[in-house]
Amino acid sequence: MTESHRPRLAVDIGGTFTDIAIEVGAEIKTAKTLTTTERPVDGVLRGIGYGLELSGIDPAAFGSVIHGTTLATNALIERRGAAVGVIITEGFRDVLEIGYERRYDQYDINLEKPDLIVPRDRMFPVRERVDVTGKVIEELDRESLNTAIDAAVAAGVESLAVCFLHSYANPAHELAVREAVRARAPGLSVSLSSEVSPEVREFDRLCTTVSNAYIKPLMETYLAE
């Protein structure tokens, strides 16, 4: 049997129910179980068990598994993610605060901005600089990097977002940060902007990387289970 004709298993975790679908040729069998919010993998495994009983398929026979979940989206909406810190190019510590300087009510001097996930005291500047072409103007300063990592650990950071200026053109410094974190604070999760969103515009790239860092520990734990 070719890979494309082997049975397929699909799982989708919803807020109330976890749905299972098993496709065997032209036939589709479905199962539904309650979502186990505290530990979603329990509902997934239970639902798959129901589906296997209905279909009589050996798990080894499946050619592919398709998995959909709103776990990451819900964690962002409900603010249940990790404590995130940011390592950023020195001089750009306020990128999140400044944003595009847009205000939906520009004359309200008491305007409250939305939660940025990362407060300013968890933004850790590091000396380094790469220009728009990817040329290194200032080498990564290891002393300031070590200071930033130690400060992140002391602040209770669980996940780091790394966003250096123009890293989309040359990710070398960001890659070096990940190696340094693994050596100095191996318990920290790390997200690099050059991998998550290698695009121009620091604010957009940083926001995307912060979001990734925020949900990454949750999803790593879930997928490992």
PyMOL commands that set and color helices and strands:
alter all, ss='L'
color gray80, all
select helices_A, chain A and resi 3-5+40-55+59-61+71-78+95-98+120-122+142-154+172-184+193-196+202-224
alter helices_A, ss='H'
color red, helices_A
select strands_A, chain A and resi 8-13+17-24+27-34+64-69+84-89+123-126+129-130+136-138+159-163+189-192
alter strands_A, ss='S'
color yellow, strands_A
deselect
rebuild
show_as cartoon
